[in-house]
Amino acid sequence: MSVHRLTQEAFLYNEYGLLENTRLQAAFDGLVFLLDHRFPGYGREKSLLDQWDICARYLPHVSALTRVFKKFLNSDSPSGRIRSSEAFVGLLTKASWYLQEIGDLRACSNLLQIACDACEDKTSLIYAYLCNTHVVVAVDENDMSKAQKYSTKAIAIRENRLASDDLDLAISYNNYGIALLNEGRYDESLANLMLSDSIWADTGLDDETYKALTYLNTGRVYSLKGDVDLAIPYFKKAEITFSRISNNVFLIG
């Protein structure tokens, strides 16, 4: 349904509209519910590639909802503040990952920051996911200081909340290893990549993209250290693993 903007404004500030806080909050929560159930979810096993068209369809609505949240977050208007929710943070988490996948890094960073501000529990696993997406974006932007900052946050939360062999920890160790590698801190990078590799080895899974990425990055570290004989086996394992899975490789957080 399309409603003219002047009509929208008239309704918003009408005494029967959304001026009253409970109405505004209820309308906001209702839209979050609808969009959260429509926006495609993410997963460690695959990217959102085959659902980009759906993401693109709903992203403008997520953006509009985010602008409203920012407007009323610390507003002095009679309607007061809009409260965040776990569903809202989850929606922004999915939308920010889509933006990362399509390479819109600026929009992704902006949305991530809003999501981090909206996430009330800074020790939660969803906050760790947001931090890990920050790492991926920072690496793409060649901002290793930012990547290390958010890596340490994500790892601290996941080490505290997850089992020591959880695959999300393997992912965080791998991403931190990449950031350290790009700074030339090879030994520190290798230590984190080995932690990631040990977790993948215990899973018994042979078809995970991230497992292949860990092999590849470990090979890169050994190669840059000049240990070619140690690098080649990892490159070979990466090649074998990649050959068994999709060519659509993404750094899933």
Phi, psi and omega in degrees: 000133180253131180235130180302144185298323178295322177294321178300312181297318180298320179290319183302316186259008175282152182298341178260003182268224187256016182296324181285137191300317184295325177293316180298315180296318180296319179295318179298310181298323179295318178292322176300314180302311182296313182291322180297327180277344179263327184287128183301143178276165180254169177201158180290330187283332183207163180274184176268011189310313183284000179235017180301323181296323178289318178300316181297327181292322185261348181302317179302327179288323176295318179297317179296318179295322179294321178297320177296318179300314180297320182297318186259000184299311179237037186282149174263010182291160179303332181283348175074207186269155170261132180272143176282177177205165178298322179295321180295315178297320178297320178297314179295328178297315179293317182294321181293324179292322175301315180297324177295318182296322182275358175086013177272076190291324180295312179296323179296314180299318179297316181291323177299319181295319177296318179297318179296319178294324182284338181282109186287327181263101182280007174246009184277161179291329178291327175293323176298322178296317178300317178298319182293325175293323173305319181298312181301315180295317181297321177297317178297328180272000181061036177251083186288333177296316178293320180298318180291322179302310183282334175298314181296325177294312182297316181294318181300317180292314184290325176295327181280328187259338188247162173293154185294344180251018180289139184294332177296328175292319178301320180295316180296318178298319179297313181295321177294321178299322178295315180298317179292322177300316182293343175265001180079015179267072193295316183294318178294321177298314182298322180299317180289321179293326177292324175298317178298314182298321181295324178291316179297323181296326181284343183283332184077007179273136182246358189240023182269132178301318184292330176297317178295322179295322177296316176302313183299314182292324177296319177298322178297317180298310181299321180297315181290335176281350181091006180265072186297321181298330177277333182287319187303315179301324179290321177297321180294318178296322178296317181297317181296316181293315179298327182291341181267351185236180182297150174281352180278084187263124177229149178279078182293133184267000000 
